[in-house]
């Protein structure tokens, strides 16, 4: 009997880690499926914007000069794509999948996640001139709120918590939130791209 208990005690941590990894992988696949749908919709909208002017113009007019409405729309679409990618990459599940490593403490993972959000935001700062003021405000708010969410979740754990503990807590808390800040911003950004393609 003691042998059975000791065997169970040896196997239990491995089972917990295994089920946690399966859960994380399942959540990632669900997220990836949604992301691919959004990308396909954005790509279709982008293609419709690119092809409509080409159908109406003569071949020699198709190469739009810099500063023309067509080239401005292209710049706006590129900026929208970059911000869409940013908003997807700062989702907690994406950050965990990208940054979590074995042996990480919760504090290390939290620090890496916050740094990734800040660095990617700074890298895309110049693109703000191609999106509307309201979308830019939502993107900034998404960044700030996501950093606050990760900080609050990490600060609520014990000092000896592991990166896996933080990952689990982030997934649990995020699953209770109906609309994460990045999802709200992404929804408005997609609407803006659709409106652009209808002009």
N, C-alpha and C positions, 0 to 999 in steps of 0.2 A: 504493500500500500504506500509506504513512504516513497518507494521508487517511482510509483505512478505519479505521485504529487510532484516529485522533483523533476520528472520528465515533462509534466504539464507546465511547471514553472519555467523550464528551459525553453519550451516551444512557444509559450504565450507571447513574449515580446516579438518574436519573429512573425507570428500570426497577425498581431496588431499592426506591425509595419507593413506586412503584405496587404492587409485589407485597406490600410490608409493609402498605399500606393495605387491599389486598384481603384479606389474612390477618386483619387486625384486624376488618374488616367481617364476614368469615365467622364469626369467633369470637363477635362480638357477636350475630349472627343466631342462632347456636346457643344462646347464653346466653338471648336474648330468648324463644326458643321454650320453653326449660325454665322460665323465669320465668313465662310465661303459663300453663303447665300448673299450676304451684304456686299461682298466684293463683286459677285457676279452681277448684282443689280447696279452697283456703281459703274462697273465696266460697260454694261449695256447702255447706261445713261451717257457715259463718256463717248461711246461709239456713235450714238445717235447725234450727239453734238458735233462730232468730227465729220460725219458723213453728210449731214444736211447741207452745210455750206458748199461742199464739194460737188453735190449733185446740181446745184443751181448755177455754179460758176463755170466759165470756160476753162479748159485745161491750163492756159497761161495765167489765169487769175487765181489758181488754187493755192499757190504758195503765198500765204498772207504776209505782208511786210510787218516788221516789228512795230508794235504800237497799234496795229489794226484791231478791231473788235475780236476777230478770230483768235489772234495770238494772246490777247488778254484773257479770253475765255479759257484757252489752253493753260495759261499760268494759274488761273483760279482753280481749274480742275486738278492740276498737279498739287497745289497747296492743299486742296480738300483731301486728296489721296494721302498726303503726308500726315495731315492731322487725323484722318480716319485711322491710319496705321498707329499713330501715337496713342490715340484713345483706346485702341484695342490692346496695345502692348502694356498699358498701365493697369489693366484689369488684374485683380489679385491672382486669379488662377494662372494667367499668362506670366506674371512676375515670378510666381512660385516655380512654375515649370522651367523658366529660363535661369533663375538665379540660385535655387536651392541646391546645396551640395551636402553629401553625407558628412556628419560630424559638425555641422554648423550649429552655433547657438542661435537662440531666437533673436538676440540683440544683433548678431552679425547679419543675419538674414534681413532683419528690419532695416538696418543701416544700408545694406546693398540695395534694397528695394527703393528706399527714399532717394538714394543717390541716382539710381537709374531713371526715376521719374523726373528728377530735376535736370539731369544732363540731357535727356531726350527733349525736354521742353525747351531748354536753352538752345539746343541744336536747331529747333524749328522756329525760333522766335521771328526770323525775318519773314516767314510766310504769313504773318498776321495781316499784312497789307492787302492780301488777296481774298480775305474773308470778311464778312460783315461784322460790325461792332458787336452785335448780339451773340454771334457764334464765337467770336474771340473771347468774350466775357465768359461764356459757358465752358470753353476749353480751359481758361485760367481757373475757373471755379472747380472744374473736374480735377485738375492737377492738385489744387490746394485741399480739396475735400478728400481725395484719395490718399494724400500724404497724411492728413489728419486721421483718417480711418485706420491706416496701417500703424501710425504712431500710437493711437489709443488702444488698438488691439494688442500690440506688442507690449505696451506699458502695463497692461492688465495681467500679464503673465508673471509667473514666479521668476526670480533672478536666474535660477538654474535651468530655465525652460530651453528646449531644443528648437532647432529650426522646424522640425516636424510638428512640434506643438503649436508653433506660430502658424504654420501652413494650415493645420487642421482648424485652428480657431478662426483664421481668415475665411476659410471655406464655409464654416458653420455660420459665421456672422453675415457674410455676403449673401448666403442663401435665404436669409430672413429679410433682406432689403429688396423691395419690389423693383426699384429703379436705381441702379448704381449711377453716380455722377457722370462717369464716362459714357454710359449707355444713353443718358439724357442728351449729352452734347453730341453724340454720334447721330442720334435721331434727327436733331435739328440740322446738323451738317448735311445729312442725306437729303433733307427737304430742300435745303438751299441749292444743292447740286441739281436736284430734279427741276427746281424753278429755273435754274440757269439753262438747262437743256430745252426747256419749253419756250424760251424767248425767241 
